[in-house]
Amino acid sequence: MSTATIASTPVIEAQGLHVHAGEQVLLRDVSLTIAPGERVAIVGHNGAGKSTLLRTVSAFSCVHDGRLNVLGTDVTLLREPRDARSSGELRHLRSRVAQVLQGLHLIGRLSVLDNVLIGGAARTTSWLTWLRRWPAHEREQAQVALARVGMAWAAARRTDSLSGGERQKVAIARALHQDAPVLLADEPTASLDAEAADEVIALLTSVVAERQATLVCVVHDLDLVPRLAERVIVLRRGQVVADQRVHGEIAAELRGILK
């Protein structure tokens, strides 16, 4: 396969995607393609399916119909029950899709450094991760990730002792340490003050640029879309109703679409 072909291969490709929760349809006939290195914002009202789309990309929500391919893995095939092969494919996929989620999914009683090290758990023998006996090179890389987000000073601190903005930086450091080609962020500036939000946005955009990673980001504040993304997808009741490039007046245009 040529370099040009690799570069043009979509990172995420959905065709006629349907996701249900019981009788409720969360995503309906969603089709989209996201290329390597793109920065994509997902917007829509509460209940539109934004977070569901992120969970489906990372295979935490099951596909009920249609097709979804993420980083060359057919997520449609990773349904329950799973055999050893599909379970291994699932772990491999999740190791390549980093997440910065609402609630952060950090473990408050653990140190900041241990939380960052968890990002590289897929590279370490499982019994070592249970005992938190991380290899020296993993600890060194995790320290580098913390330094990159300006949190090296907090490595030994309990994570639940930090402010919201500081915890968000730790979550970004964990994603950095995971070294994944895709980063999913679910309202990364939610509940942060303006200064902390500015720092998180600057970190996210610079980190994905440095790593040439793909960013898919759920955004609630439409004014932040131009700062986080170059493309925006609008969901309404689980369906894609707009998919376009970001421009200077995009916030006002999105407000019109979402009326």
Beta strands, then each sheet from edge to edge (+ up, - down):
strand 1: 12-21
strand 2: 24-34
strand 3: 39-43
strand 4: 65-70
strand 5: 73-74
strand 6: 97-100
strand 7: 182-186
strand 8: 214-218
strand 9: 231-236
strand 10: 239-245
sheet 1: 2+ 1- 4+ 5-
sheet 2: 6+ 7+ 8+ 3+ 9+ 10-
end
